[in-house]
Amino acid sequence: MTARDIIIKPVITEKSMTGVVANKKYTFKVDKKATKIQIAQAVEEIFGVKVAKVNTVSVRGRLRRQGRNEGYTPSWKKAYVTLTEDSKTIEFFEGMM
């Protein structure tokens, strides 16, 4: 798997953006089979930063209805990436604040 296959997209929510400002914690949607070590290496390769730690959460699909039809949204994996103190910030998130 390449770095671009591991990191699918950033998660931009109000809660995730407060972590960016407070303590350099970024949230990404990642591949379900990716490990913490692979996620850290991918973030370092793509954005050119130093990763301190990675926390992951497997998000279960939710039941959704449209009229009488119902189904589940797909399950996915979320990664919280914390950067080191001396590392630079990720420029992509700078424009979101």
Backbone as JSON, one array per atom type, in Angstrom:
{
  "sequence": "MTARDIIIKPVITEKSMTGVVANKKYTFKVDKKATKIQIAQAVEEIFGVKVAKVNTVSVRGRLRRQGRNEGYTPSWKKAYVTLTEDSKTIEFFEGMM",
  "N": [[0.83, -1.18, 0.0], [0.55, 2.21, -0.83], [1.37, 5.52, 0.42], [-0.62, 7.31, -0.29], [-2.75, 5.59, -0.62], [-3.28, 4.79, 1.95], [-3.96, 7.08, 3.55], [-7.02, 8.38, 3.23], [-8.83, 10.66, 3.3], [-9.02, 13.93, 4.86], [-10.68, 14.56, 7.99], [-12.97, 16.95, 8.48], [-14.39, 18.56, 10.86], [-16.19, 20.42, 13.37], [-15.4, 19.64, 15.93], [-13.03, 18.21, 15.42], [-11.39, 20.23, 14.45], [-10.89, 21.83, 16.68], [-8.99, 20.37, 18.05], [-6.81, 20.69, 16.39], [-6.03, 23.33, 16.73], [-5.52, 23.42, 19.5], [-3.58, 21.33, 20.26], [-2.0, 20.33, 18.06], [-3.31, 18.09, 16.81], [-4.51, 16.02, 14.4], [-7.13, 14.78, 12.28], [-7.93, 11.97, 10.32], [-9.49, 10.09, 7.68], [-8.86, 6.76, 7.16], [-7.45, 3.81, 5.52], [-9.05, 0.69, 6.16], [-7.46, -1.51, 6.76], [-5.02, -0.53, 7.51], [-2.22, -0.09, 9.69], [-1.15, 1.46, 12.81], [1.53, 2.22, 12.63], [1.95, 2.26, 9.86], [0.18, 4.33, 9.2], [1.36, 6.52, 10.5], [3.82, 6.68, 9.11], [2.84, 7.26, 6.55], [1.62, 9.8, 6.88], [3.85, 11.31, 7.59], [5.31, 11.09, 5.23], [3.63, 12.23, 3.24], [2.93, 14.87, 4.17], [5.27, 15.88, 5.28], [5.99, 16.1, 8.06], [6.64, 15.49, 11.62], [5.54, 12.75, 13.43], [4.12, 12.19, 16.58], [2.34, 10.43, 17.97], [-0.25, 8.0, 17.21], [-3.67, 7.46, 17.26], [-6.33, 5.19, 16.78], [-9.67, 4.6, 15.58], [-12.32, 2.44, 14.96], [-15.03, 3.05, 13.07], [-18.34, 2.25, 13.2], [-20.85, 1.37, 10.77], [-23.86, 3.23, 10.33], [-27.39, 2.81, 10.85], [-29.58, 3.78, 8.36], [-32.48, 5.33, 7.0], [-34.68, 5.64, 4.21], [-37.65, 6.54, 3.57], [-39.51, 3.64, 3.44], [-37.43, 1.97, 3.04], [-34.39, 0.65, 4.28], [-30.98, 0.73, 5.32], [-27.43, 0.24, 5.89], [-24.83, 2.6, 6.48], [-21.48, 2.65, 5.18], [-18.86, 1.09, 7.11], [-15.88, 2.5, 8.58], [-12.47, 3.61, 9.14], [-10.95, 5.73, 11.5], [-8.31, 7.99, 12.15], [-6.47, 9.57, 14.66], [-3.98, 11.79, 14.6], [-1.19, 12.88, 16.27], [1.14, 15.45, 16.33], [4.67, 16.11, 16.88], [6.11, 18.46, 19.25], [8.08, 20.16, 18.14], [7.57, 19.97, 15.47], [6.43, 21.17, 12.27], [3.27, 22.68, 11.31], [0.44, 21.24, 9.53], [-0.21, 22.47, 6.42], [-2.56, 22.33, 4.95], [-4.72, 22.3, 6.72], [-4.62, 24.85, 7.76], [-6.04, 26.79, 6.31], [-8.63, 26.18, 6.97], [-9.38, 27.11, 9.42]],
  "CA": [[0.0, 0.0, 0.0], [1.28, 3.46, -0.84], [0.91, 6.5, 1.41], [-1.89, 7.88, -0.77], [-3.79, 4.59, -0.42], [-3.56, 4.68, 3.38], [-4.69, 8.29, 3.95], [-8.09, 8.57, 2.24], [-9.19, 12.07, 3.29], [-9.07, 14.52, 6.2], [-12.0, 14.73, 8.59], [-13.11, 18.36, 8.82], [-15.58, 18.83, 11.68], [-15.93, 21.44, 14.39], [-14.67, 19.01, 17.03], [-11.67, 17.88, 15.0], [-10.63, 21.46, 14.26], [-10.44, 22.33, 17.98], [-7.76, 19.64, 18.36], [-5.73, 21.24, 15.57], [-5.6, 24.58, 17.35], [-5.05, 23.21, 20.86], [-2.37, 20.53, 20.48], [-1.51, 19.71, 16.82], [-3.92, 16.78, 16.62], [-5.23, 16.02, 13.12], [-8.0, 13.62, 12.1], [-7.98, 11.49, 8.95], [-10.13, 8.83, 7.33], [-7.77, 5.92, 6.66], [-7.8, 2.47, 5.06], [-9.43, -0.16, 7.29], [-6.41, -2.49, 7.06], [-3.78, 0.17, 7.84], [-1.81, -0.11, 11.09], [-0.73, 2.76, 13.32], [2.86, 2.5, 12.1], [1.77, 2.63, 8.45], [-0.48, 5.64, 9.16], [2.37, 7.51, 10.88], [4.76, 6.82, 8.0], [2.14, 7.91, 5.43], [1.45, 11.22, 7.19], [5.18, 11.92, 7.51], [5.72, 11.14, 3.82], [2.77, 13.14, 2.46], [2.92, 16.25, 4.66], [6.6, 16.3, 5.7], [5.96, 16.45, 9.47], [7.05, 14.43, 12.53], [4.38, 12.24, 14.16], [4.41, 11.73, 17.94], [1.55, 9.22, 18.22], [-1.43, 7.77, 16.38], [-4.78, 6.73, 17.87], [-7.29, 4.8, 15.74], [-11.03, 4.23, 15.97], [-13.11, 1.83, 13.89], [-16.37, 3.64, 13.12], [-19.33, 1.34, 12.65], [-21.87, 1.95, 9.91], [-25.1, 3.56, 11.03], [-28.63, 2.47, 10.16], [-30.23, 4.92, 7.73], [-33.74, 5.0, 6.32], [-35.28, 6.54, 3.25], [-39.0, 5.99, 3.45], [-39.59, 2.32, 4.07], [-36.18, 1.26, 2.79], [-33.35, 0.94, 5.26], [-29.69, 0.1, 5.08], [-26.35, 0.73, 6.73], [-23.73, 3.32, 5.86], [-20.28, 1.82, 5.29], [-17.98, 1.3, 8.26], [-14.61, 3.07, 8.18], [-11.48, 3.75, 10.21], [-10.54, 7.11, 11.74], [-7.02, 8.07, 12.83], [-6.1, 10.83, 15.29], [-2.52, 11.88, 14.49], [-0.63, 13.97, 17.06], [2.48, 15.8, 15.89], [5.61, 16.49, 17.94], [6.11, 19.89, 19.56], [8.96, 20.9, 17.24], [7.16, 19.75, 14.09], [5.63, 22.23, 11.67], [1.85, 22.32, 11.16], [0.02, 20.83, 8.19], [-0.72, 23.69, 5.8], [-3.92, 22.11, 4.43], [-5.69, 22.64, 7.76], [-4.5, 26.25, 8.13], [-7.1, 27.55, 5.66], [-9.95, 25.79, 7.47], [-9.68, 27.76, 10.71]],
  "C": [[0.88, 1.25, 0.0], [0.69, 4.42, 0.19], [-0.43, 7.1, 1.0], [-3.05, 6.88, -0.65], [-4.19, 4.5, 1.06], [-4.39, 5.86, 3.87], [-5.74, 8.57, 2.89], [-8.48, 10.04, 2.15], [-9.14, 12.62, 4.71], [-10.51, 14.61, 6.68], [-12.09, 16.16, 9.09], [-14.45, 18.54, 9.54], [-15.2, 19.89, 12.71], [-15.1, 20.87, 15.53], [-13.23, 18.7, 16.63], [-10.81, 19.13, 14.82], [-10.19, 22.08, 15.59], [-9.17, 21.62, 18.42], [-6.57, 20.17, 17.59], [-5.16, 22.48, 16.25], [-4.93, 24.3, 18.7], [-3.71, 22.49, 20.93], [-1.91, 19.74, 19.25], [-2.02, 18.29, 16.64], [-4.82, 16.85, 15.39], [-6.0, 14.72, 12.97], [-8.09, 13.28, 10.62], [-8.84, 10.25, 8.85], [-9.06, 7.99, 6.65], [-8.31, 4.57, 6.2], [-8.06, 1.57, 6.27], [-8.34, -1.15, 7.7], [-5.1, -1.85, 7.48], [-3.5, 0.1, 9.34], [-1.36, 1.29, 11.51], [0.64, 3.17, 12.76], [2.77, 2.94, 10.64], [1.14, 4.02, 8.32], [0.53, 6.73, 9.49], [3.36, 7.74, 9.75], [4.12, 7.54, 6.82], [1.98, 9.4, 5.67], [2.79, 11.93, 7.1], [5.63, 12.08, 6.06], [4.93, 12.18, 3.03], [2.95, 14.59, 2.87], [4.28, 16.75, 5.13], [6.66, 16.79, 7.14], [6.47, 15.28, 10.31], [5.86, 14.04, 13.4], [4.83, 11.74, 15.54], [3.66, 10.45, 18.24], [0.32, 9.2, 17.32], [-2.45, 6.97, 17.2], [-5.78, 6.42, 16.77], [-8.61, 4.4, 16.35], [-11.7, 3.6, 14.76], [-14.55, 2.31, 14.06], [-17.33, 2.68, 12.45], [-20.31, 2.07, 11.76], [-23.16, 2.16, 10.67], [-26.31, 3.15, 10.19], [-29.28, 3.75, 9.64], [-31.48, 4.45, 7.01], [-34.07, 6.07, 5.31], [-36.66, 5.96, 2.96], [-39.07, 4.66, 4.16], [-38.35, 1.48, 3.83], [-35.16, 1.63, 3.84], [-32.08, 0.17, 4.9], [-28.64, 0.73, 5.98], [-25.35, 1.53, 5.9], [-22.47, 2.48, 6.02], [-19.48, 2.12, 6.56], [-16.62, 1.76, 7.74], [-13.71, 3.24, 9.39], [-11.01, 5.2, 10.27], [-9.23, 7.1, 12.51], [-6.82, 9.48, 13.36], [-4.57, 10.87, 15.33], [-2.06, 13.1, 15.27], [0.81, 14.2, 16.61], [3.35, 16.16, 17.09], [5.58, 18.0, 18.12], [6.94, 20.7, 18.57], [8.59, 20.75, 15.77], [6.36, 20.94, 13.58], [4.18, 21.75, 11.54], [1.57, 21.88, 9.73], [-0.71, 22.01, 7.55], [-2.16, 23.55, 5.29], [-4.96, 22.56, 5.44], [-5.66, 24.11, 8.15], [-5.63, 27.09, 7.52], [-8.49, 27.25, 6.19], [-10.35, 26.54, 8.73], [-10.09, 29.19, 10.54]]
}
